[in-house]
Amino acid sequence: MNANEEETKGAESMKKADAGVAMYLLAAIIFFIIPIPSFLLDIMLAINISLALVILMNALFVQEVLDMSFFPTLLLFTTIFRISLNVSSTRLILNTGDPGNVVKTFGQFVGGNDLIIGAIIFVVMVLIQFIVINKGSERVSEVTARFTLDAMPGKQMAIDADLNTGLIDEKQARQRREKIQQESSFFGAMDGATKYVKGDATVGIVVTLINLVGGIAMGMLRQNMELMDALDQYGILTIGDGLVSQIPSLLISLATGILVTKASKEADFGDTLVKQLFGIPKVLYIVGTVMCFLGIVTPLDWRMFLPLGICFLITGRSVDNHLEVEAIEEEVDAAEEEAEEIRRPENVVSLLQVDPIELEFGYGIIPLADVNQGGDLLDRVVMIRRQIALELGTVVPIIRLRDNIQLNPNQYIIKIKGVQITEGEILFDHYMAMNPGFVEEEISGIPTFEPSFHLPALWITENQRERAESLGYTVVDPPSIIATHLTEVIRSHIDELLSRQDVQSLIDNIRENHPTLVDELVPKLLGVGEIQKVLQNLLHEGISIRDLLTIFETLADHAATSRDTDVLTEYARQSLKRAISSKYFPANETTSVVTLDPNVEQEIMSSVKQTEQGAYLTLDPEKTKAIMDALEQEIKKLEELGKNPIIITSPIVRMYFKKLTEDYFKDLIVVSYNEVESNIELQSVGMVSLS
C-alpha cells in the first residue's frame, strides 16, 4: 500500500469517526423529542453502560492525562446522552409501565425487588457519587488548574534554560511549550467539566422523585390501582431507572476522579500502584506479624487472620528476594555497559560538531549557573540573546554553558566556534567596584581589571558594597561581570556567527509580508551568500540589520548594476543613515569629529585596484604608516575631549579607509557624509593629512 492509499484510508476512517460522534449526539437530541420502543431503550442503555466502562478503563490505564485531552468534551457528551435516556425511560414508565428488560432487571435484581432496599441502594450510590467522588474531583480539578496556571512561567523559564544549555533543541522546546499550554487548557476545562457530573447526580435525584410521584399518580388515576399497588409497581421501575442511569454516571464520575488525581506518566498504572503498595518488604513483614498476632492473641477468628498474616509474610520475603536479584542484575548491567563503552569505537561524527558560542567555567562558578542554588546565569544568557536581537536585529545562536574541571575554580573562558577568544576570573562572594573617574576617595580591595573593557577595578566584600556605592563607585556582582563580558564578545563576533541558514530564516520572515520584494531579490539578483556578506559587513561595524525591509529594498534597487557586496553594503548604510545618525550623533548636541584630507582621499582612491573578486588597496607602506600616525594624533585629540573616535569621509572612500584602519584602530568609527542626517550638527576638531 503506497502513501496516497494510506492517507485516503486514514481520511475515510476520520470521516466515519466524525459521523459516529455526530450520530451519537443526534440520537441524544432525538430521544428528548421522539418516544422510543422499550427494546431500543434496552440497546441504548447497554451501549451507555459499555461506554462508561470504556471511559473508566481508559482513565485507569492511560499513561498521561493529555492522552485523554478531550475528556471534558466527552463528559458533556455522555451526560447529555444519559439524561436523554433518562427522559425516554421516564416516558415509557409513565406511559406504558414497561420500560424494557434493563430497567426492570435493575429494579428487581439489583434493587432486591424491594422498594425500600432499592431506594436505600439508590440513595447510597447518589451520596457516594455526589459527596465523595465528585466533591473530591471538583476540588482537585480546581487546585490543579490553579497550580498549573501559576507554574507556567517557571516551566517556560526551565525550557529556555534547557534550550540555552543545549539539553534540548528548538523542536523539543516547542513541543514542551505546546504541552504546557495543553495541560493548562485541559485542567482549566476539567475544573468546569466536573460541574457536569455534579449536575447529573442532582438531575438523577429529581427525575427519580418525578418518576415516583408521576407513576403513583398514573397508576391511581389512569389504571384505578390502589396506592400501595401503584407504589410497589412504579416504585420498583423508578428505582430500576435510577440505578441504570446512576451506575454509568458513577463510573464516569470515578473516571473523572482517577484522571485528575493521576500522577504516573511513564509507567503502567496497575504496576505502579502494586509496586507502591507492596514494594517495601519491611512494611509487609510488619503487617503480616500484626495480622498473625491478632489471630492468635485476640478472640478474632484465627482461620481468617492467621492465613492472611502468613500470606503477607510470604509476599514480603518474595519481594525481598526479588529486590536482591534486581540489585545484582543492575550491578552486572552497569559493569557490562562500562565494558561495552570501553570496547565501543569512538563516535568521530559527534566530535566534528562545533558549538557557535561556548561559556566554560571552573567548578567554583557552578553555583552561579545552578538554579537550585539560586544562580541566575542561565536567565541572564536568555536576556543576552533577547538584548542583541533587539539591538542588532539578528538571532544569536544557542550559547552552551559547560563546567570544565581543568580550569581554575573561579576562571571562565569564552569560545567562538570552538576557539577560545577570551577569558576572565571572578572572586565568588565578592563584588567588582570601578571608579567612573570622578571619585576621589579610595577604598580598600583586591586590585584587578574589568574583563570586558580592561578597566582598573577592585574586588570588594559584601560589607564594603554599600559604602562604595555611596562614594560613587560602579559596583557589579559576578554574574553581571560574566554576562557583560559574554555580551561584548558576542557583539564583536556577531558577524561571523551569522550563517546562511540564519539569513534564509530572515528572508523567509520577510517573505511572509513582502513576497514581491523577496521574489525580485532572491535568487534573481542576489544569492543567499551575497546577502549574507552584506549583512555581515553591516554587523561587523555594529550597524543593526533589524530594519531588514529597508536593506532588502536598497539591495533590490542597486543589485542590478553591481553585485559587489562591499559596494552594496555602502548603499545599504546610506539608506540606514537615520539609524546610524541616532547611534553615533546625539540629537540637539554638537558632535566633535575628525575629517579626512581630500588629498589623502585621492591618494587612497588612486591605490584601489579592481578585480573580478572585488577591490583591494595597494597603498605604499610608508604612506600607510604616515596616514596612521596622523590619524593617531587626531584620535588623541578626541580622547582628550572625552569623545568617541569618529572620522568623516566621502562616501566613495569610506569602506577603503575603514579596511585600512581596522587593524590599527579597532574602535574607530568611520562614517561617510551620506550617512549623516541633515539636521545633525558636527564640529571638526582636526583633519588627517600627510602634510
N, C-alpha and C positions, 0 to 999 in steps of 0.2 A: 504493500500500500504506500503510495507516494504522499508527499507533504500536503498537496492540494486536497487529496481524498480525505486525509485525516482532519484537515481544517473544516471541510464540508460536513464530515460526520460529527465533529465537535459542535459546529453551529446548529445542526439539526437536533442534537441532544439538548443544547441550551434552549432551543425553541420549545421542545417537548416539556422541559422543566418549567419554563415560563408559563406554558399553557396549563400545566398541572397546578401551579400555585394560583393562577387566575381562577381555575375551576373550583379550587378549594374555598377561596373567598366568595365566589359567586354562589356556591352551594349554601354557605352560611347565610347570605342575604335572602336566598330563595326560601330557606327553611323558616325565616321570620314571617314570610308572607303566605306561602302555599302550604296547606296541610299535606303531610306525607303519610303513607301507609306504615303500619307497625313493622312489617318485615324490612322496609328500607331504613326505618329508625334503628332497628337492631344492627343492621350493617354499619350505619354511621357511628353508632355507639361503640361497636367493636373496633372500627378504624380509629376513633378518638382515644380509646384505651391503648391501642398499639402505638399510636403516635406519642402518647405521653411516656410510654416505656422506652421508646427510641430516644426521646429527648433526655430522659433520666440517664440512660446508659451512656449516651454521648457526653453528657456533662460529667459523668463519673470517670470516664476513661480518656477524655481529651487531654492532651499534654499542656496546651496553653489556652487561656481563656479567649484569646483573639482568634483561635481556630473556630470559635462559635461567635464570631463578631456580630452575626445577625440575630443573636438570641433575643434582644429586646423586641425586635420586629416579630420574631417567631412567637414570642409571648403574647403579643397583641392578636396575632392570627388565631392561635389556639384558644385564646379566651373568648373571642367573638364566635368562633365555631362551636365551642362548648355551650355558650349561652343560647345560641340558635337551636341546638339540640334540646336544651332545657325547655325552650319555648314550644318546640314541636311535641315533646313528651307531655308537657302540661296540657296542650291542646287535645291530645289523644286521651289522656286520663279523664279530663272533664267531659269530652265529647262522647267517647265510646266506652270508657272504662277498661280498654285493652291497649296498653302502650307497648306491647310486644314482649318477647321472651326475656330479653336482657333486663328490663326494668323489673319484671315480675320475679325473676331469679334473684336479683339483688335484694328485693324486698323480702322474699320468702327464705332464701338460703343464707345470704349474708346477714340480713337483719333478723334471722332466727324465726321468721314467720310470726313475729310478735311485735305489736305496735310499740310497746314500752321499750323492749330490748333494742329494736331498730332505731327508735328515737334517741336512745342513750348513745348508741354507737355513732349515729349521725352527728349528734352534738359534740361528742368527744373528738371525732375527726375534724370538725369545723374548728374547735378550740385549739387542737394541735396545730392545724394549718395557720389559723388566724393569729394566735398569741405566741406560739413557739417559733415555728419555722419562718413565717412571713415577717413577723416583727423583727427577728434577728437579721434576716436577709435585707430588710429595708434599712436597718441601722448600719450594717456592714457596707452596703452599697453607697450610702450617704458619706460615710467616713472615708471609704476607699476613693470615691470620686474627688473628695476634697483634698486628700493627701496626694493623689495622682496629679492633680492640677498644681498644687503647691510645689511638688517635686520636679515639675517640668524644667524650670530654669537651671536647676542643679544638674539634671540629666543632660540638658543641652550643653552646658559647660564641660561636663565629663566627656561628651562626644567630641567637642572641639579639642580638648586636651589629648585624647587618644589619637585624633587625626594629626595633630601637630607633632606628637612624639613618634608617629609612624606605625602605631599599633594597628590602625585600620586605614583603609583608603577612602577616597571620596564616595565610591559606590556604597561601601559598608556604612559610612557616616549617614548617607542619605536614607538608607534602609532603616537605620536605628532611629533617625528623626521621624520618619513616617510611622514607625512602630509606636513611638511615644505619643504621637498625635492620635493614632488609632486607640491606644489604651485610654487616653483622656476622654475621647468621644464615647468609647464603649462603657466605661464606668459611669460617665455622666448620664448616658441613656439608661443604664441599669438602675440608676438612682430613681429615675422616673418610672421605669417599667415595672418595678416591684409594686407600684400602686395598682397595676392591673390585677395582680394576684390578690391583693387585699380587697379590691372592689369585687372580684369574682367570688370570694368567700362570703362577702356581705350579701351579694345578689343571691347566692345559693340558699342562705337562710330565709331571705324574703320570699323567694319563689317557692320554697318548701311550705312555708306558712300559708301562702296563697293557695297552693295546691290542696293543702289540708282543709282549709276553710271552704274553698270552692268545691272540692269533692264532696264534703258533707252536705253542702247546700244542693248540689246537683242530685245526690242520692236521695235526699229527703223530698225535694220539690219536684224533680222530674221522674224519679223511679219509685216514689212512695215508700222509701226504705225507712226503717227505724233508725234513730240516732246512733245506737251502738253498732248496728249493722253497717251503716254508711261510714262510721268512723273506722270500723275494722277493715272494710274493703278498701276504701280510698286512702286510709292511713297507711296500710302496707304498701300500696302502689306509690304513695307520696314519698315514703321513706326509701323505697327502691329507687325512685327517680333521683332523690337527693344523694343517695350513695353512689349511683352510677355516674353522677356528674362530679361529686366531690373527690372520688378516688383518683381520676385523672388530674383533677385540679391539685390534689395533694402531691401527686408525683411530680408535676411541673413546678410546684412551689418548692419541693425538695431539690429538684434540679437547679432552680434559681439559687438556693442556698449553697449548694455544692459549688456552683460556678463562681460566685462572688467570694467564697472563702478558700478557693483553690490556691495552693501555694506551689505545688510541684509543677515544674515547667519542662523538665528534661527527662523525666522518668515515668514509668507506668504507675498510675495511681494506686492500684492494688498492691504492687510490690513495695512501693514506698511506704504505704500505710502499715503493711505487715512488718517491714523492717524496723520502722519507728516504734511499733508496739512491742515486738518480740525480738528485737535485735541486741538487747543487753542481757547477757547470761545472769548477771548478778540480780537483776530485777526478777527474773523467772525463778531463781533459787529462793529468793525471799518469799515470793507469792506462794510457791509450792510448799514451803515449810509452814507458812501460816495456815494454808488450807488443810494440811495434814494435822496440824496442832488442833484446829477447830473440830476436825472429825474425830480425833482421839480423846481429847480432854473434855469437850463440851457435849451436851446432850444431842447436838445436831446429828443427823443420820450419817454415820461413817461411810455407808455404802455410796454416798454421793461425794462427800468432801475428800475422803482419803484417795480414791482413784483420780479425782481431779487434781489433787495436790501432787500425786505421783506423776501425772501427765506433764505438769508444769516443770517438775524437776528433770524429767527425761528430756523435755524440749530445751531446757536451759543447757543441759550437758551437750545436746546435739548442736545447738548454736555455738557453744564454746568451742567444740571441735572444728566446726565449720570456719570460725574466725581464725583459729590457729592455722588451718590449711590455707586460707586466703592470705595470711601474713607470709607464710613460706613461699607461696606462689608469687606474691608481689616481689619478694626479695630475689627470687630466681628470674622473674621477668626483668627487673631492674638491672641485674647483672648481665643478662643476655642483651639488653638494649645498649648497655655500655660497651660490651664486646662488639656488638654489631656496628656501633658508631665508630669504634676504632678501626674495624675492618672495612668500613664503607669508604669508597673513593671520594675524595673531596669534590664538592659541587662547585666547579670553577665558575659556572654561569652566574651564580649568586654573588661571587666576588667581583664580577665585572661591573656591577651596578654602582654608580657613584651618586651620592646624595647631593643635590644642588647646594644646600646650606646645612652645616652641622655645628652644633654647640656641644663641645665635650668639656666635662668638668671633673675635678677631683672629688673624692668621697666627702670632703668637708662641706661641699656646696650642695650635696644631695638634699638636705632639709629645705633649701630654698625652692627646689623643684618638686618636692613631695607634698601633695595636697593634704595628706593625712597628718603632716607635721606643721601645717599652717603655711606652707610655702605657696607663693602666688606667681612663680616664674612662668609657669605654663600659661596662666591668664595674660601675663604681660606679652608673651610671644604671640598670642592671638591678637592682642591690641596692636602689636608692631605691624602685623600683616594688614590690619584694617587701616592703620595710620598711613602706611606707604601707599596702599591702594587709593586712599583719598588724596594724598599729596601728589603722587606721580602718575596715577591712573593705570597702573599695571598690577597684576596679581603676583604676589611673592610666593615662590614655591614652598612646599612643606619644609618646615625647619625641624631637623632631627635633633633631639636632646638625648645625649648619652653620657653615662658616667664612665670615667677612664681611670682605673686604679694606677696606671703608670704616671699620671700627673701628680703634682704636689697636691695636698689636701685642699688648699684654697685656690688652686690655679684653674683657669679655664682657657680653652683655645677655640677660635672660630675658623672653620674651614669653608672654602668656596670650591665646589666641585672636587672635593677630596683633598685639596691642597690648603695647608694652614696659611691663613692670611695674617692673623694677629693673635695675641694672647693677652691675658690680664691676670691679676691676682687680687683677691679681696681678703679682708680680715672679718671673720664671722663675728657677729655681735658688736661690730664697730660701725661707725658712720664716717663718710668722707666729707671733710669740710674744705671748701675752696674760697679763697679771698677774691671777690669780684673786682678788686682793685682800689676800693676806697676805704677799706677797713684798716685802721692804723694799729689798733690794739691786737697783739698776738696772743694765741692760745697754745697750750702745750699739746703735743700729739706726735704721732709717728710720721715722719716725712715720707711722701710718696708722690706719684704722678697720676692724674686722672687718665685712664687708658684711652678714651675716645679722642681727646684733643691734646693729650700730653701736657696738661696744665699742672703746675705745682699744687699739691694738696696735702692734707693732714688726715691721718686716721685718729678719730676721737671716740671716746666711750659714750654710752647712753647718758651718763651723768653730765657730760660736757655739752650735750646736744643743745639743750635749751639756752645755755649761755652763748654758744657760738651763733645760734640763730638771732639772738637779741643783739649781738655785736654787728650783724650784717653778713656773716658768712653764709655761703650756699651749702646746705647740708643735705646729703643724699644717702639713702640706705643701699646695701649691697645689691639687692635685686634691681634697683633703678640703675646702678652703675653698669651691670651686665646688660640690661635691656637697652640702655643708651648706646653702649659700645656696639652691640649687635645691630641696632638700627642704623648707625653710621656706616658700618661695614656693608650692610645690605644696600644702603642708599648709594654708596660709592661703587658698588659692583652690580647694580640692578640691570645695567645694560647687557652684560654678558649672561645674566640669568634669564633674559627674555628669549625663549625658544621659538622655533617655527610653530610648534603646536600651540603655544600661548598666543601667538599672532593670529593663527587660524581661529582660535576661540574668540578673540577680539573682533575679527572680521565677521564671524557668524553672529555675534551680538549686534553689530551694526546692521547686518543684513536684515534682521527682523523688522526694523523700522524704515530702513533706507535701501531696499533691494536694488533699485535702479542704479544708485551710486556704486554699489559694490559690484554689480554685474558689469558696469562700464569699466571699472578699475581692474578687477581681478577676474581672470588672468589676462585680459586683452592687452592692458597697458603695462602692468607690473605683476611679477610673481610674488608669492608669499615671502620668499627670501629677500627680495628687494625692499618690500615694505618693512620686513624685519630690520634690515640695515638702517633704514631711515629712522625708525622708532628707536633703535639702539643709539644712533647718533644723538637724538634729542635727549634720551635718558642719560647718556654719558655726560652731558653738560648740565644735568639737573633740571631739564625742561619737562614739565608734566605732559603726558600724552592722553590725559583724561578727555580733552576735547578732541576725540578721535574723528568726529564728523568733520570738523574744520580741516584737520590734517588730510583726511581722505579726499575732501573736496579740492584742496590745493594740489595734491598729487594727481588727481584726475585732470586738472587744468594744465599741468606742466609736463606730465609724463609723456605726452605725445611728441614733445620737442626734445626732451632729454631724459635718458634713463640712468644718468649718473646720480647715484644715491646721495653723494655729498652735495651736489647742486640742488637736488630735490629737498634735501634737509634744510638748506638755506631758504628756499621758498616757503617751506613749512614754518620755519622760525619767524619769517616776516608776517605770515598770516596769524601767528600767535603773539604778535607784538603787544597786545593788551595784557596778556598773561605775563610776558617777560618783563614789561614795564612795571607791573604791580609787584613782581617778585624782587626786582633789584632797585627800583626807584620809588621811594615813598611819595605819596600824594601830598601836595601843599608843602613840599620841602625841597630845597635845592641840594642836588647830589653832586659831590665832588668826584670828578673822573679824570682820566688821562687820555689824551688823544694821540694819534699816530701821524707822524710827519708824512705829508704826501710823497716826499722823495723816498722815504722808507717803503711806503706802499708800492711805489713804482718799481723799486728795487726787488721787492718780493714778487710782484706780478711778472716781471721780466725773467724770473728764475723758475716760473711754473712750466713744467713740461707735460703735454697732453699725450696720453697713450690710450690704447683700447681698453686697458684695465683701469683707467682713471688718471687723475692728475697727481703730480708729486713735485716737491721743491728740489731745486739743485743749487741752493744758495751757497755761496762760498763760506767755508767755516769761519774765516776771520770776520766776515761781515755778520755772520750769525752771532758770534761772540760779542761784537760791538753792539749789536741790537739788544742782546740780552743784558749787557752791562748797563746800557742806557735805560732799559725797562726796569731793571732792579732799582736804579736811583729814583725813578719816578714812583715806583711802588712804595718805597720807603717814605716818600712824602705823604702818601695817603695813609700809611700805617701810623705815622706821627700824628695825623689828624684824627686817628681812631676810625677811619673809614675802610670800607671793603675795597680791595684792589680791583677796580673796574676800568677797562680801556675801551674807547670807542673807535671804531674803524669804519671804512667804507664797506658797503655790502660785498663787493667782489673780493675783498682782501680778507674778510673776517675768518673764513674757515681755514685759509692757509696760515694765517697768523696764529690761530688757536693751535693748529697742529705743530707749528714751530715752537711754541712756548710751553706746551703742556708737559713736556719732560723736565722743564726747568722750574716752572711755577704752576703747581698742580691746582691751586685755589684761585688762579687768575680768572676773572670773568671778562670775556671778550664779547662785546655787543656791537652790532652794526647800527648805523644811523636809521636804517629802515625798520629796526626792531624797537624803536623808541616812540612812544605816543607823542603827539604834537604838543600836548599840554604839560609835558614833563620839563622841569627846569634843571639844566645841567650847568656845572661850573668846572671849567678845565683848570686844573692846578699844575699841569705840566704837559710836555709833549715828548714822545720818544723819537729822537732824531740821531743821526750819525755825526752831526757837526759838533 
